[in-house]
Amino acid sequence: MKSSIKIWLPVIALLLDASAIIIGVWLAYFIRFSEVVTAHIPIVTGLPPISWYAGLSLVFTTLTLLSLQVGGLYRFPRQDNLFDELTVVFKFYILAFILLLALLFFYREASFSRLTMALMFFSCAGLLVSLRIIVRRLREKLYSMGVGVRRAAIVGEGQQIEPIIEHIAKHPEFGFEIVGNIGSKSIQTEGFNNLGIISNAGQTVRKHKLDTLIIAPSAEESGALPTLVKACYGVNVDFLFLPDIHPASGRPKKVIDVGGVPLWTLKESPFTGWLGIVKRAFDIIVASFLLLFTLPVLIVIVIAIKLNSSGPLLYRQRRIGLDGREFDCLKFRSMKTDAEVETGAVWAKAGDTRVTKVGKILRRWSLDELPQFWNVIRGDMSLVGPRPERPKFVHEFEQRIDGYHERHRVRAGLTGWSQVNGLRGDTSIEERTVYDRYYVENWSLLFDLKIMVMTAKAVVKGENSY
């Protein structure tokens, strides 16, 4: 059953993609040359033969399928999320469309309407994305039923394998089922199903019908990989390797060539040159637009706060941002004016009695943070980045958590990678730091857009919003 799923999922995806392009081309044709459209935008050179667009649909379909194949879109199972998959789809779809335009530039036997080409671009893209979502939902449904799931084992021992197992357990849509772990010794690791030792890994793979080995050896198991490779000679199993790198050193991101010597980059400035200019311009433009767009909501909130309790509208709180500099973080007041007189600086918790009635609503929907758009425009913050903390907490965390300072290499953000992964409010600061450092080391404008899309979903769910 599993092998047939691996065959049929790519076939289904390919057929649906081909259908999207063919239907999209014909849809554009019939829209452009319909009476409703031609009444407002007349046909100048006469109605083109339908055979032209029949040929165009076949050529564009071929180019698109080849382009998506190059992009790895027919390789299953996939371990990326929906946003990343659709980003890759759209990128290689645009490549196919550019190739089509290039071919048409040199092909003079037929002339295609520019309006039709524009309609075709959007109709094909819309159908392609929609059908891709259907394929993904079908795949996730099959995985939830245990169909096509890849049986995997973690190769390694101790605490370094715990985060991997927890992460995969949280994301069943990746299509992995962790059967157990394979260690260097035949000792049962507490909390995990020990399947055997590395030197007998080949027999273990056959016995438990494993498809994938996720290799996560500790520093003490540095010789595990050669032993594992040798033990699996002649065995069909995929190897996924997670290098054992100390958290303070970062993770390998890319290889650069220095005179023929390959070197991994573990750390580099995230916002250098034009990238920093693009991010700052993006922050100013989007924050200004959102501030104006939410103006009616801001007025309603102001009135509600005034009617609910006495005190100032805005709450200014010192936070730590870029390069460890302090700034006043602006929020709508959601607590009583004397909230910290007795407690001092503490995190809000579920059922916090200091929060006002209006404040509960504001916090539930993150509306109390709308004034921070002004912080973004001023340059104190960014739309996306690590959440800023208060000086008292920062000094405490810097002493306790290795690499916590790395969060301050970028501007603090209204939202961030840790928040959209459920780590906001009174949650593990150690785990939050891991996510924040990942963002700093892997930033891109596309990553920011992804986080902003995920933020909308996180706000609706309202986890840890108190």
C-alpha positions as CSV (number, residue, x, y, z in Angstrom):
1,M,0.0,0.0,0.0
2,K,2.8,2.4,0.9
3,S,4.7,2.0,-2.3
4,S,1.5,2.5,-4.3
5,I,0.8,5.8,-2.4
6,K,4.3,7.0,-3.2
7,I,3.6,6.4,-6.9
8,W,0.0,7.7,-7.0
9,L,0.5,10.9,-5.1
10,P,2.9,12.3,-7.6
11,V,0.7,11.1,-10.5
12,I,-2.4,12.8,-8.9
13,A,-0.5,16.0,-8.3
14,L,0.8,16.0,-11.9
15,L,-2.6,15.4,-13.4
16,L,-4.2,18.1,-11.3
17,D,-1.5,20.6,-12.2
18,A,-1.9,19.8,-15.9
19,S,-5.7,20.3,-15.5
20,A,-5.2,23.6,-13.8
21,I,-3.1,25.0,-16.7
22,I,-5.4,23.7,-19.4
23,I,-8.6,24.9,-17.8
24,G,-6.9,28.2,-16.9
25,V,-5.9,28.9,-20.5
26,W,-9.4,28.1,-21.8
27,L,-11.0,30.1,-19.0
28,A,-8.9,33.1,-20.0
29,Y,-9.9,32.6,-23.7
30,F,-13.6,32.5,-23.1
31,I,-13.5,35.4,-20.6
32,R,-11.6,37.7,-23.0
33,F,-13.7,36.9,-26.0
34,S,-17.0,36.8,-24.3
35,E,-19.7,39.4,-25.3
36,V,-19.5,41.1,-21.9
37,V,-15.8,41.8,-22.2
38,T,-15.7,42.6,-25.9
39,A,-18.5,45.1,-25.5
40,H,-16.1,47.2,-23.4
41,I,-12.8,46.1,-24.9
42,P,-13.3,45.5,-28.6
43,I,-11.3,42.9,-30.6
44,V,-8.9,44.8,-32.8
45,T,-7.5,42.1,-35.1
46,G,-10.5,39.8,-35.2
47,L,-11.4,36.6,-33.3
48,P,-8.3,34.4,-33.2
49,P,-8.6,30.7,-34.2
50,I,-9.4,28.5,-31.2
51,S,-6.6,26.2,-32.4
52,W,-4.0,28.8,-31.4
53,Y,-5.1,28.6,-27.8
54,A,-5.4,24.8,-27.9
55,G,-1.7,24.7,-28.9
56,L,-0.8,27.4,-26.3
57,S,-2.4,25.3,-23.5
58,L,-0.4,22.2,-24.4
59,V,2.9,24.2,-24.6
60,F,2.2,26.0,-21.3
61,T,1.2,22.8,-19.6
62,T,4.4,21.1,-20.7
63,L,6.6,24.0,-19.6
64,T,4.8,24.2,-16.2
65,L,5.1,20.5,-15.4
66,L,8.8,20.5,-16.4
67,S,9.4,23.6,-14.2
68,L,7.5,22.1,-11.2
69,Q,9.5,18.9,-11.7
70,V,12.7,20.8,-11.5
71,G,11.5,22.5,-8.3
72,G,10.9,19.1,-6.7
73,L,7.1,19.5,-6.5
74,Y,6.5,15.9,-7.5
75,R,8.7,14.5,-4.8
76,F,6.8,12.8,-2.0
77,P,6.6,12.8,1.0
78,R,7.1,16.5,1.5
79,Q,8.4,17.9,4.8
80,D,7.6,21.6,4.2
81,N,4.5,23.4,5.3
82,L,1.7,24.8,3.1
83,F,3.1,28.3,2.8
84,D,6.6,27.0,1.8
85,E,5.1,24.6,-0.7
86,L,2.9,27.2,-2.4
87,T,5.9,29.6,-2.5
88,V,7.9,27.0,-4.4
89,V,4.9,26.3,-6.7
90,F,4.4,30.0,-7.5
91,K,8.2,30.6,-8.1
92,F,8.5,27.8,-10.6
93,Y,5.1,28.7,-12.2
94,I,6.4,32.2,-12.9
95,L,9.6,30.6,-14.4
96,A,7.4,28.6,-16.8
97,F,5.3,31.7,-17.7
98,I,8.5,33.7,-18.5
99,L,9.7,30.8,-20.7
100,L,6.4,30.8,-22.5
101,L,6.6,34.6,-23.2
102,A,10.2,34.0,-24.5
103,L,9.0,31.4,-26.9
104,L,6.1,33.5,-28.1
105,F,8.5,36.4,-28.7
106,F,10.3,34.3,-31.3
107,Y,7.2,32.5,-32.6
108,R,5.6,34.9,-35.2
109,E,3.0,32.5,-36.7
110,A,0.3,33.6,-34.2
111,S,-0.4,36.7,-32.2
112,F,-1.9,36.4,-28.7
113,S,-3.9,39.1,-26.9
114,R,-2.0,40.7,-24.0
115,L,-5.2,40.9,-22.0
116,T,-5.7,37.2,-22.6
117,M,-2.2,36.4,-21.5
118,A,-2.7,38.4,-18.3
119,L,-6.0,36.6,-17.6
120,M,-4.3,33.3,-18.3
121,F,-1.5,34.1,-15.8
122,F,-4.0,34.7,-13.0
123,S,-6.5,32.0,-13.8
124,C,-3.9,29.3,-14.1
125,A,-2.1,30.5,-10.9
126,G,-5.4,30.5,-9.0
127,L,-6.3,27.0,-10.1
128,L,-2.8,25.7,-9.6
129,V,-2.7,26.9,-6.0
130,S,-6.2,25.7,-5.3
131,L,-5.6,22.2,-6.6
132,R,-2.3,22.0,-4.8
133,I,-4.1,22.7,-1.5
134,I,-6.5,19.9,-2.4
135,V,-3.6,17.5,-2.9
136,R,-2.0,18.5,0.4
137,R,-5.3,18.0,2.3
138,L,-5.7,14.6,0.6
139,R,-2.1,13.7,1.6
140,E,-2.6,14.9,5.3
141,K,-5.9,12.9,5.4
142,L,-4.1,9.8,4.3
143,Y,-1.4,10.3,6.8
144,S,-3.9,10.7,9.6
145,M,-5.4,7.4,8.6
146,G,-1.9,5.8,8.7
147,V,-1.8,5.5,4.9
148,G,1.6,6.2,3.3
149,V,3.2,7.2,6.6
150,R,7.0,6.7,6.7
151,R,8.2,4.5,9.6
152,A,11.3,6.2,11.1
153,A,13.8,5.6,13.9
154,I,16.0,8.1,15.6
155,V,19.7,7.1,15.6
156,G,21.1,8.5,18.8
157,E,20.7,8.5,22.6
158,G,20.0,10.9,25.4
159,Q,18.5,14.3,25.5
160,Q,19.5,15.4,22.0
161,I,16.8,13.2,20.5
162,E,13.9,14.5,22.6
163,P,13.3,17.7,20.7
164,I,13.2,15.8,17.4
165,I,10.7,13.3,18.5
166,E,8.5,16.1,20.1
167,H,8.6,18.2,16.9
168,I,7.7,15.3,14.6
169,A,4.9,14.3,17.0
170,K,3.5,17.9,16.8
171,H,3.5,17.8,13.0
172,P,1.8,14.6,11.7
173,E,1.4,16.3,8.3
174,F,5.1,15.5,7.6
175,G,4.1,11.9,7.3
176,F,6.6,10.4,9.8
177,E,5.9,7.8,12.5
178,I,8.7,7.5,15.0
179,V,8.9,3.8,15.9
180,G,11.8,4.2,18.4
181,N,15.5,4.9,18.6
182,I,18.7,3.0,17.7
183,G,21.6,3.6,20.1
184,S,25.3,2.8,20.4
185,K,24.5,0.5,23.3
186,S,21.7,-2.0,24.0
187,I,20.5,0.1,26.9
188,Q,16.8,1.1,27.1
189,T,16.6,4.9,26.9
190,E,14.0,6.1,29.3
191,G,10.8,7.2,27.5
192,F,11.8,5.7,24.2
193,N,11.4,2.3,22.5
194,N,15.0,1.1,22.0
195,L,15.0,-1.0,18.8
196,G,18.6,-2.2,18.9
197,I,22.2,-1.1,18.5
198,I,23.8,0.8,15.6
199,S,26.0,-2.1,14.5
200,N,22.9,-4.2,13.9
201,A,20.9,-1.4,12.2
202,G,20.4,-3.2,8.9
203,Q,18.6,-6.1,10.7
204,T,16.6,-3.6,12.7
205,V,15.5,-1.8,9.6
206,R,14.2,-5.1,8.0
207,K,12.6,-6.3,11.3
208,H,10.6,-3.1,11.9
209,K,10.1,-2.3,8.2
210,L,11.7,1.2,8.6
211,D,11.8,3.7,5.7
212,T,13.9,6.4,7.3
213,L,16.7,6.8,9.8
214,I,17.0,10.2,11.4
215,I,20.6,10.4,12.6
216,A,21.2,12.6,15.6
217,P,24.4,11.4,17.3
218,S,25.9,13.2,20.3
219,A,29.5,14.2,20.5
220,E,30.3,10.9,22.3
221,E,28.9,9.0,19.3
222,S,31.1,10.7,16.7
223,G,32.0,7.3,15.1
224,A,28.3,6.2,14.8
225,L,27.8,7.3,11.2
226,P,30.5,5.1,9.5
227,T,29.3,2.2,11.6
228,L,25.6,2.9,10.6
229,V,26.5,3.2,6.9
230,K,28.3,-0.1,7.0
231,A,25.5,-1.8,8.9
232,C,23.0,-0.7,6.3
233,Y,24.8,-1.9,3.2
234,G,22.3,-3.4,0.8
235,V,19.3,-2.0,2.8
236,N,16.8,0.4,1.2
237,V,16.5,3.1,3.9
238,D,16.7,6.9,3.7
239,F,19.3,8.7,5.9
240,L,18.5,12.1,7.3
241,F,21.4,13.6,9.3
242,L,21.1,16.3,12.0
243,P,24.7,17.5,12.8
244,D,25.6,17.8,16.5
245,I,26.4,21.5,16.7
246,H,26.6,23.4,20.0
247,P,23.7,25.9,20.2
248,A,26.1,28.9,20.7
249,S,27.7,28.2,17.3
250,G,24.5,28.3,15.2
251,R,23.6,25.9,12.4
252,P,25.2,25.5,9.0
253,K,23.4,27.6,6.4
254,K,25.3,27.6,3.2
255,V,28.7,26.6,1.7
256,I,31.0,29.2,0.3
257,D,34.1,28.4,-1.8
258,V,37.4,30.0,-0.8
259,G,40.0,29.1,-3.4
260,G,38.6,25.6,-3.8
261,V,38.1,25.0,-0.1
262,P,34.4,24.5,1.0
263,L,33.5,26.4,4.2
264,W,30.2,26.3,6.1
265,T,28.8,29.7,7.2
266,L,27.6,29.4,10.8
267,K,27.0,33.1,11.5
268,E,26.7,36.2,9.4
269,S,25.0,39.6,9.7
270,P,21.3,39.2,8.9
271,F,20.5,42.7,7.6
272,T,23.5,43.9,5.6
273,G,23.4,46.2,2.5
274,W,20.2,46.4,0.5
275,L,18.5,43.6,2.6
276,G,18.5,45.9,5.6
277,I,17.1,48.8,3.5
278,V,14.3,46.5,2.1
279,K,13.3,45.3,5.5
280,R,13.2,48.8,7.0
281,A,11.2,50.1,4.0
282,F,8.8,47.2,4.2
283,D,8.3,47.9,8.0
284,I,7.6,51.6,7.4
285,I,5.2,51.1,4.5
286,V,3.2,48.3,6.0
287,A,3.1,49.7,9.5
288,S,1.9,53.1,8.2
289,F,-0.8,51.4,6.1
290,L,-2.0,49.3,9.0
291,L,-2.0,52.2,11.4
292,L,-4.3,54.1,9.0
293,F,-6.4,51.1,8.2
294,T,-7.1,50.3,11.9
295,L,-7.9,53.9,12.8
296,P,-11.6,53.3,13.3
297,V,-10.7,50.3,15.6
298,L,-8.3,52.5,17.6
299,I,-11.0,55.1,18.2
300,V,-13.4,52.4,19.5
301,I,-10.7,51.1,21.8
302,V,-9.9,54.5,23.1
303,I,-13.6,55.1,24.0
304,A,-13.9,51.6,25.6
305,I,-10.9,52.1,27.8
306,K,-12.1,55.5,29.0
307,L,-15.5,54.2,29.9
308,N,-14.2,51.1,31.6
309,S,-11.6,52.5,34.0
310,S,-9.8,55.6,34.9
311,G,-6.2,56.2,34.0
312,P,-4.0,56.8,30.9
313,L,-4.9,55.3,27.5
314,L,-1.4,54.2,26.7
315,Y,0.9,52.1,28.8
316,R,4.6,52.8,28.3
317,Q,7.0,50.0,29.3
318,R,10.8,49.9,29.0
319,R,11.9,47.0,26.7
320,I,15.2,45.9,25.3
321,G,15.6,46.0,21.5
322,L,18.3,46.1,18.8
323,D,21.9,46.1,20.2
324,G,20.6,45.9,23.7
325,R,19.2,49.4,23.6
326,E,16.2,50.3,25.8
327,F,13.0,51.9,24.3
328,D,9.4,52.7,25.4
329,C,7.1,50.0,24.1
330,L,3.6,51.4,23.6
331,K,0.5,49.4,24.4
332,F,-3.1,50.2,25.1
333,R,-3.6,50.0,28.9
334,S,-5.2,46.7,29.7
335,M,-4.6,46.5,33.4
336,K,-5.4,48.6,36.4
337,T,-3.2,51.7,36.9
338,D,-1.5,50.2,40.0
339,A,-1.1,46.7,38.6
340,E,2.6,46.3,39.6
341,V,2.7,48.3,42.8
342,E,2.7,45.1,45.0
343,T,4.0,42.5,42.5
344,G,6.7,44.4,40.6
345,A,7.7,43.3,37.2
346,V,6.0,39.9,36.5
347,W,4.5,38.1,33.5
348,A,0.8,38.1,33.1
349,K,-0.8,34.7,33.7
350,A,-4.1,33.1,32.9
351,G,-6.9,34.6,35.1
352,D,-4.8,37.5,36.1
353,T,-7.0,39.7,38.3
354,R,-5.0,42.9,37.3
355,V,-6.5,42.8,33.8
356,T,-9.6,45.0,33.3
357,K,-12.7,43.8,31.5
358,V,-11.9,45.7,28.3
359,G,-8.2,44.6,28.7
360,K,-9.3,40.9,28.6
361,I,-10.8,41.5,25.1
362,L,-7.8,43.5,24.0
363,R,-5.4,40.9,25.1
364,R,-7.4,38.0,23.6
365,W,-7.2,39.5,20.1
366,S,-3.8,41.2,20.6
367,L,-5.5,44.6,20.1
368,D,-3.6,46.1,23.0
369,E,-0.4,46.0,20.8
370,L,-1.8,48.1,17.9
371,P,0.1,51.3,19.1
372,Q,3.3,49.4,18.5
373,F,2.9,50.2,14.8
374,W,4.2,53.6,15.9
375,N,7.2,51.9,17.5
376,V,7.8,50.3,14.1
377,I,7.6,53.6,12.2
378,R,10.0,55.2,14.7
379,G,12.5,52.4,14.3
380,D,12.3,50.9,17.8
381,M,10.8,47.7,16.5
382,S,10.1,45.8,13.3
383,L,6.9,44.1,12.2
384,V,8.7,40.7,12.6
385,G,11.4,39.8,15.1
386,P,12.1,38.4,18.6
387,R,9.6,39.7,21.1
388,P,11.2,42.4,23.3
389,E,11.5,41.7,27.0
390,R,11.8,44.0,30.0
391,P,15.3,44.9,31.2
392,K,14.8,43.0,34.5
393,F,14.0,39.8,32.6
394,V,16.7,40.3,30.0
395,H,19.4,40.6,32.6
396,E,18.1,37.4,34.3
397,F,17.9,35.4,31.0
398,E,21.3,36.5,29.8
399,Q,22.9,35.0,32.9
400,R,20.8,31.8,32.7
401,I,20.4,31.0,28.9
402,D,23.4,30.4,26.6
403,G,23.2,32.6,23.5
404,Y,20.2,34.7,24.7
405,H,22.1,37.9,23.6
406,E,21.8,36.7,19.9
407,R,18.1,37.9,20.0
408,H,19.3,41.5,20.1
409,R,21.2,41.3,16.8
410,V,17.9,42.4,15.1
411,R,15.1,44.8,15.9
412,A,12.4,43.4,18.2
413,G,9.1,42.5,16.5
414,L,5.4,42.8,17.0
415,T,5.3,39.1,16.0
416,G,7.9,36.5,15.6
417,W,8.8,32.9,14.8
418,S,8.5,31.8,18.5
419,Q,5.0,33.5,18.9
420,V,3.5,31.8,15.8
421,N,4.7,28.5,17.1
422,G,2.7,28.9,20.3
423,L,5.5,30.3,22.5
424,R,4.1,33.5,23.8
425,G,3.1,34.6,27.3
426,D,4.2,32.4,30.2
427,T,6.0,29.7,28.2
428,S,9.5,28.3,28.2
429,I,12.0,31.1,27.6
430,E,14.7,28.5,26.7
431,E,12.5,27.1,23.9
432,R,11.5,30.6,22.8
433,T,15.2,31.6,22.5
434,V,15.9,28.6,20.2
435,Y,13.1,29.8,17.9
436,D,14.2,33.4,18.0
437,R,17.8,32.5,17.2
438,Y,16.6,30.4,14.3
439,Y,14.9,33.5,13.0
440,V,18.0,35.7,13.4
441,E,20.2,33.1,11.6
442,N,17.7,32.4,8.8
443,W,16.0,35.7,8.1
444,S,14.6,36.5,4.7
445,L,11.8,38.8,3.5
446,L,9.8,35.7,2.5
447,F,10.3,34.3,6.0
448,D,8.8,37.5,7.4
449,L,5.8,37.2,5.1
450,K,5.3,33.6,6.2
451,I,5.3,34.6,9.8
452,M,2.8,37.4,9.2
453,V,0.5,35.0,7.5
454,M,0.9,32.5,10.4
455,T,0.3,35.4,12.9
456,A,-3.3,35.9,11.7
457,K,-4.0,32.2,12.4
458,A,-2.3,32.4,15.8
459,V,-4.4,35.5,16.8
460,V,-7.6,33.7,15.9
461,K,-6.6,30.7,18.0
462,G,-5.6,33.0,20.9
463,E,-3.3,30.6,22.7
464,N,-1.5,32.0,25.7
465,S,-3.2,35.4,25.1
466,Y,-3.8,36.7,28.6
